[in-house]
C-alpha cells in the first residue's frame, strides 16, 4: 500500500479499536473518545488546558445528538487537527528560509 493508503487504514483501524469497548464497534462513546484522545493525541489534549475539552469535542462533532460518534462524525476532528498542523508546518518552513 502507499503511504496515503496506510494512513487511511491506520485512521480506520484506530477508530474501531477504541469503538469496540462498549460493544458497538461502529461508534465512539464519550468515554471511548476520551481514551482515544488520551492515548493517540496526548499532546493535543494537554495543550487545550481545558478539563471539559472532551465534552466540547463530543458536543461539536455529534451531529445526530445520539451521544456517540460514528466514523463520519469523527473524521472532521482529524481533518481539523491535520489542517492546523499543516499551518504550523508551513510557518516552520517560512522561518527556516530567513
Secondary structure, 3 states (H helix, E strand, C coil): CCHHHHHHHHHHHHHHHHHHHHCCCCEECHHHHHHHHHHHCHHHHHHHCCCCHHHHHHHHHCCCCCCCEEHHHHHHHHHHHHHHHHHHHHHHHHHHHC
